[in-house]
Amino acid sequence: MINTLWLKRPRWKACLLSVSAVPFRLPKPNPAATRWPALPGLLFSAYNIIVVSMIPALVPLSGSPWAVLPPGAHAASLKDVAAAFATNAWRRELFDGLVLASGKLRLAGCPAIYLDGSYVTGKPRPGDFDACWDPTGVDAAKLDPVFLEFANGRAAQKAAFKGEFHPR
């Protein structure tokens, strides 16, 4: 099962996706809706937007030593992600690295980050986090070069952020 955390601009809300389930279907177009630039095709009303943030409880998965996210898309804020996954000192260190990297990518114009791996599971001490970032609209002059450094098992990225990043 692949679990993914998606961070978007401009409010940096997060959406957790479990992509092993039935494919997520986008809503039907609504003439009164506005496009959300980070997710082409996803529409929302231009006014009276109410976002309910909730990360569901992790569920057991046959053959897995720890619980995982249930199938589906789950909206959440970074605060919710911290509450759900930064649950001990080590996980908080990893989360701090993710927040630092997210800020650097955001400054370069990155529209989305996808978080994967054991960090978004119940594993008590994940080794790191795995992420990929969307290069669409990124200003290369503003991008920290560490995001393009893949030598030695992405050692520079792990040293800077305690996780790995790959362009999507």
Secondary structure as UniProt FT lines:
FT   STRAND          3..8
FT   TURN            9..11
FT   STRAND          13..18
FT   TURN            19..20
FT   TURN            31..32
FT   STRAND          33..35
FT   TURN            37..38
FT   TURN            40..41
FT   STRAND          43..45
FT   TURN            62..63
FT   STRAND          72..77
FT   HELIX           78..85
FT   HELIX           89..107
FT   TURN            108..109
FT   STRAND          112..116
FT   HELIX           118..120
FT   STRAND          129..133
FT   TURN            136..137
FT   TURN            140..142
FT   HELIX           145..148
FT   HELIX           151..161
FT   STRAND          163..167
//
